[in-house]
Structure formats: C-alpha cells, structure tokens
Amino acid sequence: MRIRIRDTGAGFDPVHIPRLTERFYRIDSHRSREMGGTGLGLAITKHIINRHRGRLHISSNIGQGSEFTVILPTEAVY
C-alpha cells in the first residue's frame, strides 16, 4: 500500500531530509516554537511505519512544496 501526501507550501532544502525524522529536529526552530511544534511528529511517524515493516520517503524543493510517501507491505495492512 502506498500513501502519498503532497503540499504546495514553501518547501525546504533537501539537505535537511536525512535528519527530519530525528526527535526534536526542526528546520526552523524559531518559527516552529511560535507555532507550538515539538519536533516529534515525523519521528513518531517513522517509528510507526517501521513497526509495520514499511518505509517513509520524503522529497521537497524550496518554493515548490513537499511530498511524503508511506509504503507499507500488504501483509501489514489489517
């Protein structure tokens, strides 16, 4: 099963992709704190996906938005 989520927001520099799923990692810590973010969302998401033997793929381009793809094996779907 494949779930793809796209946005057309500001996007971010792809250099951040390897660290996005680290706990408490924030690309823009000042803006994130103002909005109430903890930096845990993608870390938790990654652990849930891993528990189901799945994969998370992230891509983004500045000014073009981001895409998050979750790939789960069919036997993990209940």
C-alpha positions in Angstrom: 0.0 0.0 0.0 1.3 3.5 -0.8 0.0 6.7 0.8 1.3 9.9 -0.7 0.8 13.4 0.9 1.8 16.5 -1.1 1.7 20.1 -0.3 2.3 23.3 -2.3 3.9 25.2 0.6 7.3 26.8 0.9 9.2 23.5 0.8 12.6 23.1 2.4 16.2 22.5 1.3 16.6 18.7 0.6 19.8 18.8 2.7 17.5 18.5 5.8 15.8 15.3 4.7 18.3 12.8 6.4 17.6 14.5 9.8 13.8 15.2 9.5 12.8 12.0 11.4 15.2 12.7 14.3 13.5 13.5 17.6 13.3 17.3 18.2 14.9 18.2 14.9 13.5 21.4 13.4 14.4 23.1 10.2 13.4 26.5 11.5 13.3 26.3 15.3 12.2 29.9 15.8 9.1 29.5 13.6 8.3 26.1 14.9 8.3 27.2 18.5 6.0 30.1 17.7 3.5 27.6 16.1 3.8 25.2 19.0 5.8 22.4 17.3 7.8 19.9 19.3 9.8 18.3 16.5 8.4 14.8 17.3 5.8 14.3 14.6 7.9 12.7 11.9 10.0 10.8 14.4 6.8 9.1 15.8 5.5 8.6 12.3 8.8 6.9 11.3 8.6 4.5 14.3 5.0 3.5 13.5 5.9 2.8 9.9 9.0 0.8 10.9 6.9 -1.3 13.2 4.8 -2.3 10.2 7.9 -3.0 8.1 7.2 0.0 5.9 9.2 2.8 4.5 9.0 6.6 4.6 10.2 8.6 1.6 10.4 12.4 1.8 11.2 14.9 -1.0 11.0 18.6 -1.2 12.1 21.6 -3.2 12.2 25.2 -2.0 9.3 27.1 -3.3 7.6 24.0 -4.7 6.3 22.1 -1.7 7.0 18.7 -0.2 5.9 15.1 -0.7 5.8 12.4 2.0 5.2 8.8 0.8 4.5 5.9 3.2 5.0 2.5 1.7 3.6 -0.5 3.7 3.7 -4.2 2.7 0.3 -5.6 2.0 0.6 -8.1 4.8 0.9 -5.3 7.3 -2.5 -3.9 6.4 -5.3 -5.0 8.7 
